Amino acid sequence: MSLPYKIELIPDVDEGGFGVSIPDLPGCISIGATIDDAINNINDAKRAWIEAALEDGITIPEPQPDKDLTEYSGQFKLRIPKSLHKSLARHAKAEGISMNQYCLYLLTKNDEAEGA
């Protein structure tokens, strides 16, 4: 029970509250009205998941470490329509920053909105 499983917490923007899961334990999911509720509920779900696995003779997977950042270069190539390229360049210029910085800003803003 004390193994360090990764917990994923996802805000429910439509209904409120939070969805929560343990990716290393398939189907181990829960919800909570607050972050604390969600964490308490997923810990209960983890306990129940492990108990059921033990009763059924199912192998309990070990927690998998996050991929090391050294596996990622921080670069990727992206082809976009010329009209989008033009629009991004205009917005970046209006902000007084490079298009690379502007695109990084947009990606970060959207990634945070998705709960990633």
C-alpha positions as CSV (number, residue, x, y, z in Angstrom):
1,M,0.0,0.0,0.0
2,S,2.9,2.4,0.6
3,L,4.5,2.0,-2.8
4,P,4.8,5.4,-4.6
5,Y,2.2,5.1,-7.4
6,K,1.8,8.1,-9.6
7,I,-1.6,9.8,-9.1
8,E,-3.2,11.8,-12.0
9,L,-5.6,14.5,-10.9
10,I,-7.8,16.1,-13.5
11,P,-10.1,19.0,-12.9
12,D,-13.7,18.4,-14.1
13,V,-14.4,21.7,-15.8
14,D,-18.0,20.7,-16.6
15,E,-19.3,19.3,-13.4
16,G,-16.7,20.7,-10.9
17,G,-14.5,18.6,-8.6
18,F,-11.7,16.4,-9.7
19,G,-11.2,13.0,-11.4
20,V,-8.3,11.0,-10.1
21,S,-6.6,7.8,-11.2
22,I,-3.5,5.6,-10.7
23,P,-2.3,4.8,-14.2
24,D,-0.2,1.8,-13.1
25,L,-3.3,0.1,-11.6
26,P,-5.8,-0.3,-14.6
27,G,-9.3,0.9,-13.7
28,C,-8.2,2.4,-10.4
29,I,-10.2,5.7,-10.6
30,S,-12.2,7.9,-8.3
31,I,-13.6,11.4,-8.0
32,G,-13.7,14.1,-5.3
33,A,-15.3,17.5,-4.8
34,T,-12.0,18.9,-3.7
35,I,-8.4,17.9,-4.2
36,D,-8.2,16.5,-0.7
37,D,-11.4,14.5,-1.2
38,A,-10.1,13.2,-4.5
39,I,-6.7,12.1,-2.9
40,N,-8.5,10.4,0.0
41,N,-10.9,8.7,-2.4
42,I,-8.1,7.4,-4.7
43,N,-6.2,6.0,-1.7
44,D,-9.4,4.1,-0.7
45,A,-9.8,2.9,-4.3
46,K,-6.1,1.8,-4.4
47,R,-6.6,-0.2,-1.2
48,A,-9.7,-1.9,-2.7
49,W,-7.9,-2.5,-6.0
50,I,-5.0,-4.2,-4.3
51,E,-7.2,-6.2,-2.0
52,A,-9.2,-7.4,-5.0
53,A,-6.1,-8.3,-7.0
54,L,-4.7,-10.3,-4.1
55,E,-8.0,-12.2,-3.6
56,D,-8.1,-13.0,-7.4
57,G,-4.4,-13.9,-7.7
58,I,-3.8,-11.0,-10.0
59,T,-0.2,-9.7,-10.2
60,I,0.0,-6.2,-8.7
61,P,2.2,-4.0,-11.0
62,E,5.1,-2.1,-9.6
63,P,4.9,1.7,-9.8
64,Q,6.6,2.8,-13.0
65,P,8.9,5.8,-12.8
66,D,8.2,8.9,-15.0
67,K,10.2,9.0,-18.1
68,D,13.4,10.9,-17.5
69,L,13.5,14.3,-19.2
70,T,16.8,13.3,-20.8
71,E,14.7,11.2,-23.2
72,Y,13.3,14.5,-24.7
73,S,15.3,17.0,-26.7
74,G,12.9,19.9,-26.2
75,Q,12.5,20.3,-29.9
76,F,10.1,19.0,-32.5
77,K,9.3,19.9,-36.1
78,L,5.8,21.1,-37.0
79,R,4.4,21.9,-40.4
80,I,1.5,24.4,-40.4
81,P,-0.5,26.1,-43.0
82,K,1.0,29.3,-44.4
83,S,-2.0,31.3,-43.2
84,L,-1.4,30.1,-39.6
85,H,2.3,30.9,-39.9
86,K,1.4,34.4,-41.0
87,S,-1.0,34.9,-38.1
88,L,1.4,33.6,-35.5
89,A,4.2,35.8,-36.8
90,R,1.9,38.9,-36.7
91,H,0.8,38.1,-33.1
92,A,4.4,37.5,-32.0
93,K,5.5,40.8,-33.6
94,A,2.7,42.7,-31.9
95,E,3.8,41.2,-28.5
96,G,7.4,42.1,-29.2
97,I,8.6,38.5,-28.9
98,S,9.9,35.9,-31.3
99,M,7.5,33.5,-32.9
100,N,9.1,30.7,-31.1
101,Q,8.5,32.4,-27.7
102,Y,4.9,33.2,-28.7
103,C,4.2,29.6,-29.8
104,L,5.7,28.3,-26.5
105,Y,3.4,30.7,-24.6
106,L,0.4,29.4,-26.5
107,L,1.3,25.7,-26.0
108,T,2.0,26.2,-22.3
109,K,-1.3,28.1,-21.8
110,N,-3.3,25.4,-23.6
111,D,-1.4,22.5,-21.8
112,E,-2.2,24.1,-18.4
113,A,-5.8,24.4,-19.4
114,E,-6.0,20.7,-20.2
115,G,-4.6,19.8,-16.8
116,A,-1.5,18.1,-18.3
